[in-house]
Amino acid sequence: MAARILSKRGLDIKLRDLGCNLVALQNKNVVRTAASAAQATLSDFEIQHKQPLVKKTTPIPIALYGGRHAVTMLPGGGIGPELMGYVKQVFKYAGAPVDFELVDIDPKSDETNDLEYAITSIKRNGVCLKGNIETRSESTGVQSRNVAIRNELDLYVNVLHCHSYPGVPARQSNIDIIIIRQNTEGEYAMLEHESVDGVVESMKVVTQSNSERVARFAFEYARRNNRKKVTTIHKANIMKLSDGLFLETSRKIAKEYPDIEHNDMIIDNCCMQLVSNPHQFDVMIMTNLYGTIVSNVVCGLVGGAGLLSGKNYGDHYAMFEPGTRNTGTAIAGKNIANPIAMLSASIDMLDHLGHKQHSELISDALRKTICEEKIHTPDLGGTATSTEVVQRVIDHILQADIRAW
């Protein structure tokens, strides 16, 4: 083979080119490292809205003024308005940099003006704190406001962290379960019709695309939070096509996460297992209706509907609310509603926005109030009023004295 002979000048050129390539490669690696570091320090809110290269989404203008976040507040019905008032009080004393845009939706109206304005507000602000919204109309043309908001904003996944509170009387102790439910499909697709007189058909919709992103969300969540097992809840033995697709998709995604154990369980057996041996569960994923049932079962095991909060996520927006989505109309205005679930939802919202110091301040005050001092409302077997619980939380915030003012 003929050897190629380079002149001294040619050799210098080659060496110079090689040096440039090495510098370019080093710079590229530095940029990658810096990008990774920047992503690690971003809040969930910033990842959703300010880093289109991190998540392939269309940039959306978000209301953010002088370091403060604007958040849509939907009080809903029943005990919702009074619980939102407690959140405002606690945020005031904690110095949380959040300004609420209050939007009331009339439960008696068949019009959609209030609903449309609420959706516009959430799109503008990016984040919402929500009570359960009543839809009293019996007209088939008026859809559930709660479902409509989740569908319109494509809040495709709901996350409920079910955990025991030390000091709170409960049927089971040391529970720590993550429930992840598909939020926009299943039986809640709201596709019903009367085919002939006296015969009503309701469609259950399950798509591969939504099943896949819910499953991937669950496995990514498990990996990020050092969870070891994901259980898919289904009824594929009967609904072989719909639940079969959901189960098949979960199994396919599970193969991409060999470090996380995956199993599945039929929904009726799941409910029995939750009551008899809940500690076998770690992360659970399921379709919409099963999520409603399982969430309420687990909330009953840890103390009731007034303790846990739920998080709803989409690619663009996030919404935080009490975990069981109960209106509580029967106890509205009686000063006995448990404020813990809504306050926990507000803590989740602060975490999402990146205000870790404020969320930890309120969370610590909440823990001291219900776990150490055991100041409980009647639903937990106590005698304290709602305002007494909230006032004690505020007292602990003031005693901590780590505010900026």
C-alpha positions in Angstrom: 0.0 0.0 0.0 1.4 3.4 -1.0 2.2 5.6 2.0 1.0 9.2 1.9 3.8 11.7 2.6 2.8 15.0 4.2 4.9 18.1 3.9 5.8 20.0 7.1 3.1 22.6 6.2 0.6 19.9 5.5 1.3 18.3 8.9 0.9 21.6 10.7 -2.6 22.0 9.1 -3.7 18.6 10.1 -2.5 19.1 13.7 -4.3 22.4 13.8 -7.6 20.8 12.5 -7.3 18.0 15.0 -6.9 20.6 17.9 -10.0 22.5 16.7 -12.0 19.3 16.7 -10.9 18.4 20.2 -11.8 21.9 21.5 -15.2 21.6 19.8 -15.8 18.2 21.3 -14.9 19.5 24.8 -17.2 22.5 24.4 -20.0 20.2 23.3 -19.6 18.1 26.4 -19.5 21.2 28.6 -22.8 22.4 27.1 -24.3 19.0 27.6 -23.2 18.9 31.3 -24.4 22.5 31.9 -27.8 21.6 30.3 -28.1 18.5 32.5 -27.2 20.6 35.6 -29.7 23.3 34.6 -32.5 20.7 34.2 -31.7 19.2 37.6 -32.3 22.5 39.3 -35.5 23.4 37.5 -38.8 23.2 39.3 -41.6 21.1 37.7 -43.3 24.3 36.7 -40.3 25.6 34.9 -39.8 22.3 33.1 -43.4 22.5 31.8 -43.2 26.0 30.6 -39.7 27.4 30.3 -37.7 24.6 28.7 -39.2 23.6 25.4 -36.0 21.6 24.7 -36.6 19.5 27.8 -40.2 18.8 27.0 -41.2 19.2 23.3 -44.1 21.6 23.9 -45.2 24.9 22.4 -44.1 27.8 24.7 -47.1 29.3 26.6 -47.0 32.7 28.1 -47.3 32.4 31.9 -48.3 35.0 34.4 -45.3 35.6 36.6 -44.6 39.0 38.0 -41.7 40.0 40.3 -40.9 36.5 41.5 -44.6 35.8 42.4 -46.8 33.2 40.7 -50.4 33.8 39.7 -52.5 30.7 40.4 -56.1 30.0 39.4 -58.3 29.2 42.4 -61.5 27.3 41.9 -63.3 26.9 45.2 -66.1 24.7 43.9 -69.1 23.8 46.0 -69.8 22.5 49.5 -66.8 23.0 51.8 -64.6 24.3 49.0 -65.0 28.1 49.6 -64.2 27.8 53.4 -61.2 25.6 52.7 -59.8 28.0 50.2 -60.2 30.8 52.8 -58.0 28.7 55.1 -55.3 28.3 52.4 -55.2 32.1 51.9 -54.7 32.7 55.6 -51.9 30.1 55.9 -50.2 31.5 52.8 -50.4 35.0 54.2 -48.6 34.1 57.4 -46.1 31.9 55.6 -45.2 34.6 53.1 -45.9 32.3 50.1 -45.2 34.3 46.9 -48.5 33.3 45.3 -51.4 35.5 44.0 -54.7 33.7 43.6 -57.1 34.5 40.7 -60.5 33.5 42.1 -63.0 32.0 39.6 -66.4 30.8 40.8 -68.4 28.4 38.7 -72.2 28.4 39.2 -73.3 24.8 39.8 -76.9 25.6 38.9 -76.2 27.1 35.5 -76.4 25.2 32.2 -74.3 27.9 30.6 -70.6 27.3 30.1 -69.3 30.9 30.4 -67.9 30.4 33.9 -66.3 27.1 32.9 -64.7 28.6 29.8 -63.3 31.5 31.8 -61.9 29.1 34.4 -60.1 27.1 31.6 -58.8 30.3 30.1 -57.5 31.4 33.5 -55.7 28.1 34.1 -54.1 28.3 30.6 -52.9 31.7 31.4 -51.5 30.9 34.9 -50.4 27.3 34.2 -51.4 26.1 37.7 -54.7 25.7 39.5 -55.8 24.9 43.1 -59.3 23.4 43.0 -62.1 22.3 45.2 -64.8 19.8 43.9 -67.1 21.6 41.4 -70.8 20.6 41.5 -72.8 20.0 38.3 -76.4 20.0 39.5 -77.9 20.2 36.0 -79.6 16.9 35.0 -79.5 17.9 31.3 -77.6 15.3 29.2 -76.1 18.2 27.3 -74.3 19.6 30.4 -71.1 17.7 31.2 -69.4 17.4 34.5 -67.3 20.6 35.1 -64.6 18.5 36.8 -64.2 16.1 33.9 -64.5 18.9 31.4 -61.6 20.8 32.9 -59.4 17.7 33.0 -60.2 16.8 29.4 -59.9 20.3 28.0 -56.5 20.8 29.6 -55.4 17.3 28.9 -54.5 16.6 32.5 -54.0 12.9 31.6 -52.6 11.6 34.9 -53.6 11.9 38.5 -51.2 11.1 41.3 -52.3 10.4 44.9 -49.8 9.7 47.6 -51.6 7.6 50.2 -49.6 7.6 53.4 -50.3 7.1 57.1 -50.1 10.0 59.6 -48.6 9.0 62.9 -51.0 9.9 65.7 -54.1 9.7 63.4 -56.4 6.8 64.3 -56.7 4.5 61.2 -57.6 1.0 60.2 -54.0 0.3 58.9 -50.7 1.8 59.8 -47.4 2.5 57.9 -49.1 2.7 54.5 -47.1 4.3 51.7 -48.7 3.8 48.3 -48.7 5.9 45.1 -51.9 5.6 43.0 -51.5 6.8 39.4 -54.7 6.8 37.4 -55.5 7.7 33.8 -57.4 10.9 34.1 -59.2 11.6 30.8 -60.5 8.3 29.4 -62.2 5.1 30.5 -65.7 5.3 31.7 -65.3 9.0 32.2 -65.2 9.6 28.4 -68.9 10.8 28.8 -70.0 9.0 25.6 -73.5 7.8 26.5 -76.6 7.4 24.4 -80.0 5.7 24.5 -80.0 3.3 21.6 -83.7 2.4 22.0 -86.3 3.2 24.7 -85.1 1.8 28.0 -81.6 0.8 26.7 -78.6 3.0 27.5 -75.1 2.4 26.2 -72.0 3.9 27.8 -68.7 3.7 26.0 -65.4 3.0 27.8 -62.6 4.5 25.8 -59.0 3.2 26.2 -56.3 4.3 23.7 -52.8 3.0 23.3 -51.3 6.5 23.2 -52.7 7.6 26.6 -52.2 4.2 28.1 -48.5 4.4 27.1 -47.9 7.8 28.5 -49.6 7.0 31.8 -47.5 3.8 32.1 -44.3 5.6 31.3 -45.2 8.4 33.8 -45.6 5.7 36.4 -42.3 3.9 35.8 -40.4 7.2 35.6 -42.0 8.3 38.8 -41.0 5.0 40.4 -37.4 5.4 39.3 -37.1 9.0 40.4 -38.6 8.3 43.8 -36.7 5.1 44.4 -39.8 2.9 44.3 -39.3 -0.8 43.6 -42.6 -2.1 42.2 -45.4 -1.0 39.8 -48.7 -2.9 39.9 -51.2 -2.5 37.0 -54.9 -2.8 38.1 -57.3 -4.1 35.5 -60.3 -6.3 34.6 -58.8 -7.7 31.4 -60.3 -11.1 32.2 -63.7 -9.7 31.3 -63.0 -6.5 29.3 -60.5 -8.2 27.1 -60.1 -5.4 24.5 -60.2 -2.2 26.6 -58.5 -3.3 29.8 -56.5 -5.8 27.8 -54.9 -3.0 25.8 -54.1 -1.1 29.0 -52.5 -4.2 30.6 -50.6 -5.1 27.4 -49.3 -1.5 27.1 -48.1 -1.5 30.7 -46.3 -4.8 30.2 -44.6 -3.4 27.1 -43.4 -0.3 28.9 -42.3 -2.4 31.9 -39.7 -4.1 29.7 -37.9 -0.8 29.4 -37.4 -0.6 33.2 -35.7 -3.8 34.2 -34.8 -2.3 37.6 -38.4 -2.0 38.6 -40.6 -5.0 39.3 -44.0 -5.2 37.5 -47.0 -7.2 38.2 -50.8 -6.9 37.7 -53.9 -7.5 39.7 -57.7 -7.7 38.9 -59.6 -4.8 40.4 -61.9 -6.8 42.7 -59.0 -8.8 44.1 -57.1 -5.5 44.5 -59.8 -4.0 46.7 -59.7 -7.1 49.0 -55.9 -7.1 49.1 -55.9 -3.4 50.0 -58.0 -4.0 53.0 -56.2 -7.2 54.2 -52.6 -6.5 53.1 -52.0 -3.0 51.8 -48.3 -3.1 52.4 -47.7 -5.3 49.4 -48.4 -2.3 47.1 -45.9 0.4 46.1 -46.9 2.2 42.9 -50.3 1.3 41.3 -51.5 2.4 37.9 -55.1 2.0 36.6 -57.8 3.4 34.4 -60.1 6.2 35.5 -63.0 4.5 37.3 -60.8 2.0 39.1 -58.7 5.0 40.3 -61.8 6.6 41.9 -62.6 3.4 43.7 -59.1 2.5 44.9 -58.4 6.1 46.0 -61.4 6.1 48.3 -60.6 2.7 49.7 -57.1 3.7 50.6 -58.2 7.0 52.0 -60.5 5.1 54.3 -57.7 3.0 55.5 -55.4 5.9 56.5 -58.1 7.9 58.3 -60.6 9.4 55.8 -61.2 11.7 53.0 -60.0 14.8 54.8 -56.3 14.0 54.8 -54.8 13.3 51.3 -54.3 15.5 48.3 -54.2 14.7 44.6 -52.1 16.1 41.8 -53.2 16.3 38.1 -50.6 16.7 35.4 -50.5 17.3 31.7 -47.8 18.5 29.4 -48.6 22.1 29.9 -50.7 22.5 33.1 -51.0 21.2 36.7 -54.0 21.1 39.0 -54.0 20.4 42.7 -57.0 19.3 44.8 -58.2 17.1 47.7 -57.5 13.5 46.8 -61.0 12.0 47.0 -62.8 14.9 45.2 -65.6 15.0 47.7 -67.8 18.1 47.9 -68.8 17.8 51.5 -72.1 19.6 51.1 -73.6 18.1 54.3 -71.0 19.7 56.6 -70.5 23.0 54.7 -70.6 26.1 57.0 -70.5 24.1 60.2 -66.8 24.7 60.9 -66.0 21.0 61.2 -64.5 20.3 57.7 -61.0 18.9 57.8 -58.7 21.5 56.2 -55.7 19.1 55.9 -56.4 17.7 52.4 -56.7 21.2 50.9 -53.7 22.5 52.8 -51.7 19.5 51.6 -52.8 20.2 48.0 -51.5 23.8 48.4 -48.2 22.4 49.7 -48.0 20.1 46.6 -48.6 23.2 44.5 -45.8 25.2 46.2 -43.4 22.2 45.6 -44.4 22.2 41.9 -43.7 25.9 41.6 -40.3 25.5 43.2 -41.1 27.3 46.5 -39.5 24.5 48.6 -38.9 26.6 51.7 -42.5 27.7 51.9 -43.8 24.3 51.3 -41.6 22.8 54.0 -42.6 25.5 56.5 -46.3 24.8 56.0 -45.8 21.0 55.9 -43.8 21.0 59.2 -46.6 23.1 60.8 -49.2 20.7 59.6 -47.3 17.7 60.8 -46.8 19.2 64.3 -50.5 20.1 64.5 -52.0 16.7 63.5 -49.3 14.2 64.4 -47.6 15.6 67.5 -50.3 17.7 69.2 -53.1 15.6 67.7 -55.5 18.5 67.1 -58.1 16.7 65.0 -61.5 17.5 63.5 -64.5 15.2 64.2 -63.9 13.1 61.1 -60.6 11.9 62.8 -62.3 11.3 66.1 -61.3 14.7 67.6 -63.3 17.7 68.8 -61.4 20.6 67.2 -63.1 23.0 64.8 -61.7 23.8 61.3 -60.6 27.2 62.4 -58.8 25.8 65.5 -56.7 23.4 63.4 -55.8 26.2 60.9 -55.0 28.7 63.8 -52.6 26.1 65.3 -50.9 25.6 61.9 -50.5 29.4 61.7 -49.1 29.5 65.3 -46.4 26.9 64.3 -45.5 29.0 61.2 -45.0 32.1 63.3 -43.0 30.1 65.9 -40.7 28.7 63.2 -39.8 32.4 62.3 -37.9 31.5 59.1 -39.9 33.8 56.9 -38.3 36.5 54.8 -40.3 39.3 56.6 
